[in-house]
Amino acid sequence: RMKFLRFKKAGVLAVNMETSAIFAVSKYRGVKAVSVQVISDILSETGWLPAFKHEAVRESIKIAIRAALKVLSESQTEKLKDCQQFSV
């Protein structure tokens, strides 16, 4: 409860444990990284409400996946165009 109140006072809107590890490894390896977040659980003064299986969260996950696939696809298409410019 004390940690929650400290975060709330600091204006924290969300917490995540995994993303820091992804970015730490990417920095160490010298590679780019990205993180897409979908907030599912709600933590408040009254307690923790896990909502991972709620339909709205599932739909948000689908949207995030589609967006990520689109960005990756466009990125690969641009790389292919760059390669074709220099092919003999």
Backbone as a chain_set.jsonl record, in Angstrom:
{"seq": "RMKFLRFKKAGVLAVNMETSAIFAVSKYRGVKAVSVQVISDILSETGWLPAFKHEAVRESIKIAIRAALKVLSESQTEKLKDCQQFSV", "coords": {"N": [[0.825, -1.197, 0.0], [1.943, 1.246, 0.751], [3.88, 1.616, -1.237], [2.211, 1.849, -3.47], [0.881, 4.277, -2.866], [3.059, 6.02, -2.897], [3.857, 5.864, -5.606], [1.504, 6.864, -6.776], [1.463, 9.488, -5.773], [3.702, 10.437, -7.076], [2.752, 10.626, -9.601], [2.659, 8.456, -11.28], [1.356, 6.507, -13.867], [1.274, 3.93, -14.848], [2.819, 0.719, -14.365], [5.506, -1.51, -15.172], [7.253, -4.497, -15.434], [8.781, -5.932, -17.263], [9.688, -4.456, -19.491], [11.926, -2.856, -18.878], [13.97, -4.732, -18.735], [14.057, -5.634, -21.395], [14.936, -3.295, -22.738], [17.378, -2.881, -21.436], [18.885, -5.131, -22.22], [18.851, -4.729, -24.993], [20.301, -2.367, -25.197], [22.784, -3.223, -24.199], [23.451, -5.145, -26.136], [23.517, -3.559, -28.336], [21.411, -3.184, -30.11], [18.296, -2.217, -31.669], [15.219, -1.687, -29.921], [11.777, -2.142, -29.125], [8.754, -1.513, -27.359], [5.493, -2.521, -26.89], [2.631, -1.666, -25.205], [-0.18, -2.901, -23.433], [-2.525, -2.09, -21.183], [-3.839, -3.955, -18.577], [-4.567, -4.789, -15.911], [-5.947, -3.198, -13.004], [-4.92, -1.128, -10.451], [-5.712, 0.213, -7.4], [-6.572, 2.337, -4.58], [-8.427, 0.722, -3.4], [-7.749, -1.834, -4.045], [-6.567, -4.589, -6.125], [-7.484, -5.184, -9.424], [-7.602, -7.671, -11.531], [-7.732, -7.804, -15.014], [-7.139, -9.125, -17.321], [-8.432, -11.029, -18.906], [-10.689, -9.778, -19.816], [-12.941, -8.677, -22.368], [-12.482, -6.156, -23.596], [-9.776, -5.743, -23.092], [-8.666, -7.929, -24.42], [-9.365, -7.233, -27.05], [-7.871, -4.891, -27.3], [-5.306, -5.968, -27.195], [-5.289, -7.417, -29.593], [-5.441, -5.274, -31.405], [-3.008, -3.99, -30.826], [-1.199, -5.977, -31.627], [-1.777, -6.149, -34.38], [-1.003, -3.56, -35.15], [1.741, -3.623, -34.525], [2.61, -5.658, -36.274], [2.074, -4.411, -38.711], [3.851, -2.219, -38.662], [6.307, -3.598, -38.545], [6.176, -4.988, -40.968], [6.105, -2.86, -42.83], [8.588, -1.776, -42.264], [10.302, -3.841, -43.102], [9.659, -3.871, -45.814], [10.649, -1.381, -46.625], [13.376, -1.841, -46.183], [13.836, -3.81, -48.096], [13.374, -2.324, -50.425], [15.508, -0.519, -50.259], [17.632, -2.309, -50.571], [17.172, -3.207, -53.181], [17.715, -0.95, -54.658], [20.443, -0.892, -54.711], [21.166, -3.204, -55.927], [22.735, -5.163, -58.496]], "CA": [[0.0, 0.0, 0.0], [2.823, 2.422, 0.807], [4.477, 1.766, -2.562], [1.151, 2.365, -4.334], [0.671, 5.692, -2.554], [4.248, 6.736, -3.367], [3.732, 5.952, -7.069], [0.382, 7.759, -7.079], [1.91, 10.853, -5.477], [4.685, 10.802, -8.104], [2.071, 10.773, -10.883], [2.839, 7.261, -12.103], [0.097, 6.027, -14.433], [1.358, 2.492, -15.098], [4.109, 0.092, -14.063], [5.804, -2.657, -16.016], [8.517, -5.091, -14.996], [9.519, -6.585, -18.339], [10.245, -3.544, -20.486], [13.27, -2.412, -18.504], [14.901, -5.805, -19.118], [14.185, -5.609, -22.858], [15.778, -2.167, -23.132], [18.732, -3.087, -20.911], [19.554, -6.098, -23.1], [19.052, -4.124, -26.317], [21.415, -1.418, -25.077], [23.993, -4.024, -24.045], [23.73, -5.796, -27.421], [23.624, -2.547, -29.387], [20.334, -3.357, -31.088], [17.092, -1.437, -31.402], [14.125, -2.411, -29.269], [10.521, -1.412, -28.981], [7.828, -2.179, -26.45], [4.09, -2.14, -27.068], [1.969, -1.952, -23.937], [-1.628, -2.91, -23.251], [-2.775, -2.127, -19.742], [-4.957, -4.853, -18.297], [-4.976, -4.788, -14.511], [-6.138, -1.889, -12.388], [-4.54, -1.098, -9.047], [-6.179, 1.452, -6.772], [-6.586, 2.279, -3.116], [-9.334, -0.345, -2.966], [-7.167, -3.142, -4.322], [-6.088, -4.967, -7.453], [-8.514, -5.772, -10.273], [-7.027, -8.275, -12.732], [-8.711, -7.716, -16.105], [-6.483, -9.624, -18.527], [-9.348, -11.82, -19.733], [-11.842, -8.975, -20.238], [-13.03, -8.533, -23.824], [-11.848, -4.897, -24.021], [-8.329, -5.957, -23.054], [-8.357, -8.838, -25.535], [-9.455, -6.459, -28.291], [-6.708, -3.994, -27.311], [-4.142, -6.793, -27.538], [-5.375, -7.674, -31.036], [-5.095, -4.021, -32.086], [-1.565, -3.784, -30.646], [-0.498, -6.954, -32.471], [-1.925, -5.718, -35.78], [-0.172, -2.369, -35.346], [3.146, -4.049, -34.528], [2.859, -6.377, -37.525], [2.085, -3.428, -39.798], [5.118, -1.479, -38.584], [7.384, -4.512, -38.936], [6.025, -5.253, -42.399], [6.537, -1.655, -43.548], [10.03, -1.661, -42.057], [10.949, -4.818, -43.976], [9.445, -3.42, -47.189], [11.615, -0.301, -46.861], [14.707, -2.451, -46.279], [13.915, -4.465, -49.403], [13.507, -1.263, -51.429], [16.887, -0.032, -50.171], [18.504, -3.337, -51.152], [16.945, -3.255, -54.622], [18.362, 0.213, -55.262], [21.871, -1.136, -54.839], [21.445, -4.486, -56.576], [23.325, -5.01, -59.824]], "C": [[0.864, 1.254, 0.0], [3.451, 2.685, -0.563], [3.45, 2.343, -3.53], [0.963, 3.863, -4.107], [1.847, 6.544, -3.022], [4.196, 6.919, -4.883], [2.636, 6.936, -7.461], [0.795, 9.215, -6.868], [2.896, 11.346, -6.533], [4.044, 10.955, -9.479], [2.224, 9.586, -11.814], [1.473, 6.761, -12.567], [0.093, 4.518, -14.658], [2.741, 1.995, -14.703], [4.257, -1.159, -14.918], [7.158, -3.198, -15.604], [9.386, -5.567, -16.153], [10.256, -5.619, -19.265], [11.657, -3.087, -20.136], [14.311, -3.465, -18.882], [15.125, -5.821, -20.626], [15.131, -4.492, -23.284], [17.206, -2.29, -22.602], [19.516, -4.042, -21.814], [19.814, -5.481, -24.47], [20.198, -3.115, -26.283], [22.742, -2.173, -24.998], [24.417, -4.645, -25.376], [23.875, -4.81, -28.57], [22.589, -2.714, -30.49], [19.134, -2.498, -30.688], [16.046, -2.32, -30.735], [12.903, -1.506, -29.211], [9.628, -2.207, -28.034], [6.429, -1.633, -26.704], [3.354, -2.58, -25.812], [0.451, -1.957, -24.07], [-1.857, -3.056, -21.751], [-4.0, -2.993, -19.484], [-5.443, -4.732, -16.858], [-5.083, -3.364, -13.976], [-5.792, -2.018, -10.911], [-4.968, 0.245, -8.482], [-6.119, 1.298, -5.261], [-7.434, 1.118, -2.613], [-8.803, -1.739, -3.262], [-6.798, -3.339, -5.78], [-7.219, -5.648, -8.207], [-7.853, -6.352, -11.516], [-8.087, -8.316, -13.837], [-8.17, -8.296, -17.404], [-7.441, -10.366, -19.454], [-10.587, -11.04, -20.179], [-11.789, -8.738, -21.742], [-12.343, -7.258, -24.317], [-10.329, -5.036, -24.056], [-7.916, -6.876, -24.198], [-8.383, -8.095, -26.868], [-8.269, -5.5, -28.41], [-5.438, -4.75, -27.675], [-4.129, -7.085, -29.034], [-4.976, -6.435, -31.832], [-3.594, -3.775, -32.005], [-0.767, -4.734, -31.532], [-0.582, -6.55, -33.936], [-1.048, -4.506, -36.073], [1.302, -2.744, -35.419], [3.491, -4.777, -35.821], [2.918, -5.425, -38.713], [3.408, -2.668, -39.823], [6.278, -2.365, -39.022], [7.348, -4.804, -40.428], [6.51, -4.067, -43.224], [8.04, -1.47, -43.437], [10.775, -2.609, -42.99], [10.806, -4.425, -45.44], [10.432, -2.321, -47.543], [13.025, -0.864, -46.995], [14.885, -3.133, -47.626], [14.077, -3.44, -50.518], [14.935, -0.733, -51.448], [17.848, -1.026, -50.812], [18.37, -3.372, -52.671], [17.618, -2.083, -55.325], [19.83, -0.061, -55.535], [22.191, -2.466, -55.504], [21.927, -4.243, -58.002], [22.527, -5.768, -60.852]], "O": [[0.543, 2.225, -0.685], [3.545, 3.833, -0.999], [3.774, 3.226, -4.324], [0.895, 4.631, -5.067], [1.654, 7.665, -3.492], [4.462, 8.011, -5.386], [2.817, 7.745, -8.37], [0.502, 10.072, -7.7], [2.924, 12.535, -6.851], [4.711, 11.369, -10.427], [1.948, 9.695, -13.009], [0.55, 6.61, -11.766], [-0.968, 3.894, -14.661], [3.711, 2.753, -14.706], [3.275, -1.779, -15.328], [8.11, -2.434, -15.443], [10.61, -5.601, -16.028], [11.335, -5.94, -19.765], [12.497, -2.949, -21.025], [15.414, -3.12, -19.305], [16.253, -6.0, -21.085], [16.027, -4.714, -24.098], [18.146, -1.845, -23.261], [20.677, -3.786, -22.133], [20.881, -5.687, -25.049], [20.975, -3.021, -27.234], [23.712, -1.8, -25.659], [25.603, -4.669, -25.704], [24.31, -5.184, -29.66], [22.855, -2.422, -31.656], [18.982, -2.11, -29.529], [15.995, -3.531, -30.953], [13.001, -0.28, -29.245], [9.744, -3.429, -27.93], [6.219, -0.42, -26.726], [3.446, -3.738, -25.405], [-0.124, -1.106, -24.748], [-1.429, -4.033, -21.136], [-5.057, -2.797, -20.084], [-6.644, -4.584, -16.631], [-4.397, -2.454, -14.44], [-6.298, -2.895, -10.212], [-4.623, 1.293, -9.027], [-5.678, 0.276, -4.736], [-7.191, 0.59, -1.528], [-9.356, -2.726, -2.777], [-6.726, -2.389, -6.559], [-7.843, -6.578, -7.696], [-7.568, -5.616, -12.461], [-9.198, -8.801, -13.623], [-8.688, -7.992, -18.479], [-7.268, -10.33, -20.672], [-11.45, -11.599, -20.856], [-10.708, -8.613, -22.317], [-11.685, -7.283, -25.357], [-9.674, -4.503, -24.951], [-6.917, -6.619, -24.87], [-7.518, -8.309, -27.717], [-7.725, -5.318, -29.499], [-4.586, -4.222, -28.39], [-3.08, -7.011, -29.674], [-4.254, -6.539, -32.823], [-2.972, -3.394, -32.997], [0.236, -4.334, -32.123], [0.416, -6.599, -34.655], [-0.42, -4.434, -37.13], [2.031, -2.243, -36.275], [4.55, -4.539, -36.403], [3.726, -5.615, -39.621], [4.011, -2.496, -40.882], [7.138, -1.929, -39.787], [8.394, -4.857, -41.075], [7.238, -4.242, -44.201], [8.694, -1.059, -44.395], [11.77, -2.222, -43.602], [11.732, -4.623, -46.227], [10.994, -2.321, -48.638], [13.791, -0.405, -47.843], [15.952, -3.05, -48.233], [14.838, -3.665, -51.459], [15.51, -0.521, -52.515], [18.775, -0.628, -51.517], [19.366, -3.549, -53.372], [18.046, -2.213, -56.472], [20.399, 0.477, -56.484], [23.361, -2.825, -55.634], [21.572, -3.246, -58.632], [22.873, -5.757, -62.033]]}, "num_chains": 1, "name": "protein.A"}
